[in-house]
Amino acid sequence: MIGRQPENRRQLVAKASWTVLWLTYMFYAVVDLVSGRHSAAATALGWGGLVAFVVVYLFLLFGPRPRHRVAGRQLGLLAGLYVLAVLMVATLGGPWLTLLVYVSISSAVLLPVKWAARAIPAVAVTALGLGALKGAADSGLLLVVTAILLGGAAMAAVVQMGRTMRELREARATVAHLAANEERLRLARDLHDLLGHSLSLITLKSELAGRMLPDHPEQAARQVADIEQVGRQALVDVREAVSGFRRPTLDGELAGARTALAAAGVTADLGGAAGRHPDLGPDAEGALAWALREAVTNVVRHSGASRCEIALTEAGDELCLTVTDDGRGPEGPHGNGLTGLTERMALADGRLVTGRARGGGFRLRAYVPLSRRMESVS
């Protein structure tokens, strides 16, 4: 609230209350004007100068201003406030030195910290000089100078604290926004991978069941039962993905790959895939499982392949999943599935390499670090 324009009625009332309290220091100037020690012309000019000073001061506190910089108009008004205070002290005497306290406070509120750190001592030096010239070099002058320094420093600290709190609130809002975006991205990846695989399998089994009817009703019934099971599992997977608990396993995805490839009429060679590695961490295993699911889904849906080979091999301190088919090979840019899979691998400190296989077809390699590499580093 301090150091910026009030944004609502509550802030306006609170700031006005503090301002009224600060304005009580004008008491010394008012007493000097009603004391009768000045001429009528000097008194009239004094009242006019005091009203102008208060109006400019209130405008600086409550008026609109840029949020992240100091406007030239504000600097001009602040300079005018300083000049007016100096003229009033030079013309009417020592009781008007309290006006420089308001100049110090205004400098602390309006100026950046490094500028205020120079302006506040300069105002205090001005008060000392004017006090000496007007013969006010006594304990009252020291009190005014102390008020200028302490009031300005305290207000600068409060303003800086307010700015820091606003920056923290903005940073927290930014972090929350980024977290929400990341969660939406995770959910989009999970739903794409889950539903793409499950729906592809349901489509294949539905086509297979249709071809079996009416000549082989029992076999068609088994395919329909499989469709029901896949549909139920897809519902469970989607619920887990929405809840953030979905983490597939290599063993489960290898079993699913056999089923999906067989239903598509693709010969599956899983001889090089021995399942979970003992040094494979849960996050890395989940990333490889997602990579296997996406690769098999692409083989079934897009490749037109007749054979698919799946292998798990160690490559130094990494475990490599390789999925190779003899289909049409890559056509055009990668889709959303491989893009999301690349992001998922990066989250597990892994990497994805895709391209044309020898003799045509498509090859996907997914690399993840083994836990022993982390142990050796530590």
RAHUPE-V894123 format. One line per field, one symbol per residue. ss: DSSP state (~ for helix, > for strand, _ for the rest). psi: psi as a letter, one per 30 degrees, with the letter a starting at -180 (. if undefined). A space follows every 10 residues. Layout:
ss=???
psi=???
//
This chain:
ss=________~~ ~~~~~~~~~~ ~~~~~~~~~~ ~~~~_____~ ~~~~~~~~~~ ~~~~~~~~~~ ~~________ _~~~~~~~~~ ~~~~~~~~~~ ~~_~~~~~~~ ~~~~~~~~~~ __~~~~~~~~ ~~~~~~~~~~ ~~~_____~~ ~~~~~~~~~~ ~~~~~~~~~~ ~~~~~~~~~~ ~~~~~~~~~~ ~~~~~~~~~~ ~~~~~~~~~~ ~~~~~~~~~~ ~~____~~~~ ~~~~~~~~~~ ~~~~~~~~~~ ~~~______~ ~~~~~~~~~~ ~~~___>>>> >>________ _~~~~~~~~~ ~~~~~~~~~~ ~~~___>>>> >>>>>__>>> >>>>>_____ _____~~~~~ ~~~~~~~___ >>>>>>____ _>>>>>>>>_ ~~~~~~~_
psi=ekglkkflee eeeeeeeeee eeffffeeee eeeffgflle eeeeeeeeee eeeeeeeeee eflklleglk keeeeeeeee eeeeeeeeee efaefgffff eeeeeeeeee lleeeefeee eeeeeeeeee eeeghgiafe eeeeeeeeee eeeeeeeeee eeeeeeeeee eeeeeeeeee eeeeeeeeee eeeeeeeeee eeeeeeeeee ffkgeieeee eeeeeeeeee eeeeeeeeee eefgfjjlle eeeeeeeeee eeffgkkkjg fgjgakkfgk leeeeeeeee eeeeeeeeee efeglfkkkk kjlkibglkk kkjklhbflk jalkaeeeee eeeeeefgga lkklaklkga akkkkkklkl ffeeeee.
//
